[in-house]
Amino acid sequence: MAFIGKQPGKAAITSTDITDGIITAAKLASDSVTTAKIADNGVTTAKINADAVTDAKIADDVVGTEHLTAGEVDTTALGADAVTAAKIADNAISEEHLDATVVTGLTALAAEPADTDEFLISDAGTLKKIDYSYIKGGGITVANQWRYTGGASFTGGNELNITSDIEEVTTTDTAGQGKIGTSMSESSGVFTFPSTGVYLVGHTTNAYSTGDYRYIITKINVTTDNSNYTTVAANYASQKNVTSATYSTAYAHTLIDVTNTSNVKVKFSILAADDGVLQGGTAENRTYFTFIRLGDT
């Protein structure tokens, strides 16, 4: 450009030299406005379109709790299994957060629990576990009968130990009769208990004689060392002969504390003042022995 006279000096154009609105977006080259040209706090929310800021434009760990309003994070914003045990405060889960399926949704135990199976209890407000062995019922676990099947004669004044012709009473022998739990075991009239515990033991004697006898004694004899026996229960009956054969019955019961199944055992005997016959049978109980475990020793 030609000039008449002195050429004008060079001077920078300032913002006052530019009329408002003279520079439009169309006059700006792409990417010509850099961050250096933007004043601090120059970009306000009014300059940002809705949804313009994407996840890719947010730095990791920059959104803190101060940027979240109460209730803003709902269940739809949480992924499955996103809340781990580490994120739950101690004592934060109460009964209002538990559903019945906590129990009903589990596999059923179709048998009596084992002694070491555990239950959850509140001990004066403190949660604790307890083994089933401490809370299971003390019900009868053994109920067993045996009977004398013979017909031995006895002599007055001589004790008769019942050592043979003994059978267990079961439904196999007589319909309607049975037992509970593990049976007693017997050898030559000596009975061994299947487990420790306190047992009710009974001895019922049925005998007859063709004469009078002043007494017949039913005895229960116990050893605690598998050797020496002591009579712990004895009961009497007597009879006056009124026919060719007159019958009498005597019975005795006692509690036996079986602390050791190898040492504590029992056997039975009778002692009569006069001669007679001990009654037995295979179809019914006449002279018989009863064992019922009542509870732990």
BELNOR-V753495 format. One record per residue. N is the residue number from 1. PHI is phi in degrees with one decimal (NA if undefined). Layout:
n=N phi=PHI
n=N phi=PHI
This chain:
n=1 phi=NA
n=2 phi=-88.5
n=3 phi=-126.8
n=4 phi=-98.7
n=5 phi=89.1
n=6 phi=-76.7
n=7 phi=-66.0
n=8 phi=-63.1
n=9 phi=-72.5
n=10 phi=-77.9
n=11 phi=-145.6
n=12 phi=-71.1
n=13 phi=-85.2
n=14 phi=-102.2
n=15 phi=-62.8
n=16 phi=-74.0
n=17 phi=-83.0
n=18 phi=-109.4
n=19 phi=-68.3
n=20 phi=-55.0
n=21 phi=80.9
n=22 phi=-75.2
n=23 phi=-97.9
n=24 phi=-103.3
n=25 phi=-60.8
n=26 phi=-68.7
n=27 phi=-87.0
n=28 phi=-99.9
n=29 phi=-68.9
n=30 phi=-56.5
n=31 phi=61.0
n=32 phi=-82.8
n=33 phi=-94.1
n=34 phi=-98.8
n=35 phi=-61.6
n=36 phi=-67.1
n=37 phi=-92.5
n=38 phi=-104.7
n=39 phi=-66.7
n=40 phi=-55.7
n=41 phi=62.1
n=42 phi=-74.9
n=43 phi=-96.4
n=44 phi=-104.3
n=45 phi=-61.0
n=46 phi=-66.1
n=47 phi=-88.7
n=48 phi=-111.9
n=49 phi=-68.0
n=50 phi=-58.1
n=51 phi=63.2
n=52 phi=-73.9
n=53 phi=-89.7
n=54 phi=-96.7
n=55 phi=-56.4
n=56 phi=-65.7
n=57 phi=-94.9
n=58 phi=-106.8
n=59 phi=-67.6
n=60 phi=-59.7
n=61 phi=63.8
n=62 phi=-96.3
n=63 phi=-91.5
n=64 phi=-97.7
n=65 phi=-64.2
n=66 phi=-68.6
n=67 phi=-94.6
n=68 phi=-108.3
n=69 phi=-86.9
n=70 phi=-59.3
n=71 phi=77.8
n=72 phi=-71.4
n=73 phi=-90.8
n=74 phi=-107.5
n=75 phi=-63.2
n=76 phi=-70.3
n=77 phi=-87.1
n=78 phi=-102.2
n=79 phi=-76.1
n=80 phi=-57.9
n=81 phi=62.4
n=82 phi=-73.4
n=83 phi=-90.3
n=84 phi=-93.6
n=85 phi=-59.7
n=86 phi=-66.1
n=87 phi=-96.2
n=88 phi=-105.6
n=89 phi=-68.9
n=90 phi=-58.1
n=91 phi=64.4
n=92 phi=-85.1
n=93 phi=-95.6
n=94 phi=-110.8
n=95 phi=-60.9
n=96 phi=-67.7
n=97 phi=-97.8
n=98 phi=-103.9
n=99 phi=-103.6
n=100 phi=-59.0
n=101 phi=-67.9
n=102 phi=-56.7
n=103 phi=-104.1
n=104 phi=-67.4
n=105 phi=-84.9
n=106 phi=-92.1
n=107 phi=-68.6
n=108 phi=-77.2
n=109 phi=-89.1
n=110 phi=-95.0
n=111 phi=-157.8
n=112 phi=-62.4
n=113 phi=-60.4
n=114 phi=-73.3
n=115 phi=-56.9
n=116 phi=-92.8
n=117 phi=-64.2
n=118 phi=-113.4
n=119 phi=-121.5
n=120 phi=-96.8
n=121 phi=-134.5
n=122 phi=-106.5
n=123 phi=-98.3
n=124 phi=54.5
n=125 phi=94.6
n=126 phi=-104.9
n=127 phi=-70.7
n=128 phi=-141.7
n=129 phi=-107.6
n=130 phi=-143.7
n=131 phi=-74.9
n=132 phi=-59.6
n=133 phi=-59.0
n=134 phi=-85.8
n=135 phi=-121.7
n=136 phi=-67.0
n=137 phi=-66.5
n=138 phi=-92.4
n=139 phi=-67.5
n=140 phi=-72.8
n=141 phi=-109.5
n=142 phi=-137.6
n=143 phi=-143.8
n=144 phi=-146.8
n=145 phi=-126.7
n=146 phi=-130.1
n=147 phi=-140.7
n=148 phi=-85.9
n=149 phi=-108.3
n=150 phi=-90.6
n=151 phi=-156.5
n=152 phi=-74.9
n=153 phi=-82.7
n=154 phi=-127.3
n=155 phi=-104.8
n=156 phi=-56.7
n=157 phi=88.6
n=158 phi=-111.6
n=159 phi=-72.1
n=160 phi=-108.2
n=161 phi=-84.4
n=162 phi=-86.6
n=163 phi=-119.4
n=164 phi=-145.4
n=165 phi=55.1
n=166 phi=-123.1
n=167 phi=-136.4
n=168 phi=-77.6
n=169 phi=-88.7
n=170 phi=-137.7
n=171 phi=-65.4
n=172 phi=-66.6
n=173 phi=-80.8
n=174 phi=-140.6
n=175 phi=-60.8
n=176 phi=98.1
n=177 phi=-98.0
n=178 phi=-163.7
n=179 phi=-156.3
n=180 phi=-126.8
n=181 phi=74.7
n=182 phi=-79.9
n=183 phi=-73.8
n=184 phi=-64.7
n=185 phi=-117.7
n=186 phi=-135.6
n=187 phi=-146.3
n=188 phi=52.7
n=189 phi=86.8
n=190 phi=-95.4
n=191 phi=-103.8
n=192 phi=-110.3
n=193 phi=-81.9
n=194 phi=-75.1
n=195 phi=-159.6
n=196 phi=-68.6
n=197 phi=143.0
n=198 phi=-98.4
n=199 phi=-114.9
n=200 phi=-90.1
n=201 phi=-117.7
n=202 phi=-125.4
n=203 phi=-133.6
n=204 phi=-114.0
n=205 phi=-114.4
n=206 phi=-122.3
n=207 phi=-143.1
n=208 phi=-139.8
n=209 phi=-149.0
n=210 phi=-92.6
n=211 phi=-134.3
n=212 phi=-76.6
n=213 phi=-140.7
n=214 phi=-70.0
n=215 phi=-163.7
n=216 phi=-134.0
n=217 phi=-111.7
n=218 phi=-93.7
n=219 phi=-121.2
n=220 phi=-116.7
n=221 phi=-117.7
n=222 phi=-126.1
n=223 phi=-116.3
n=224 phi=-113.1
n=225 phi=-129.5
n=226 phi=60.7
n=227 phi=-147.9
n=228 phi=-94.6
n=229 phi=-106.6
n=230 phi=-129.2
n=231 phi=-75.9
n=232 phi=-106.9
n=233 phi=-151.6
n=234 phi=-148.8
n=235 phi=-135.5
n=236 phi=-111.7
n=237 phi=-144.6
n=238 phi=-139.7
n=239 phi=-148.8
n=240 phi=-111.8
n=241 phi=-67.2
n=242 phi=-122.1
n=243 phi=-137.0
n=244 phi=-67.0
n=245 phi=-143.3
n=246 phi=-110.8
n=247 phi=-103.6
n=248 phi=-144.0
n=249 phi=-132.3
n=250 phi=-131.2
n=251 phi=-142.5
n=252 phi=-138.6
n=253 phi=-135.1
n=254 phi=-158.5
n=255 phi=-98.6
n=256 phi=-118.5
n=257 phi=-90.9
n=258 phi=-90.5
n=259 phi=-88.4
n=260 phi=-152.2
n=261 phi=-72.7
n=262 phi=-82.9
n=263 phi=-106.6
n=264 phi=-91.8
n=265 phi=-140.1
n=266 phi=-141.2
n=267 phi=-143.6
n=268 phi=-128.8
n=269 phi=-152.8
n=270 phi=-132.7
n=271 phi=-142.8
n=272 phi=-120.7
n=273 phi=-77.5
n=274 phi=-135.1
n=275 phi=-69.2
n=276 phi=-172.7
n=277 phi=-129.7
n=278 phi=-81.0
n=279 phi=-88.4
n=280 phi=-142.0
n=281 phi=-177.1
n=282 phi=-105.1
n=283 phi=-104.8
n=284 phi=-154.9
n=285 phi=-82.8
n=286 phi=-118.2
n=287 phi=-104.9
n=288 phi=-151.3
n=289 phi=-131.2
n=290 phi=-121.3
n=291 phi=-131.0
n=292 phi=-131.7
n=293 phi=-81.2
n=294 phi=-92.8
n=295 phi=174.6
n=296 phi=-72.3
n=297 phi=-72.8
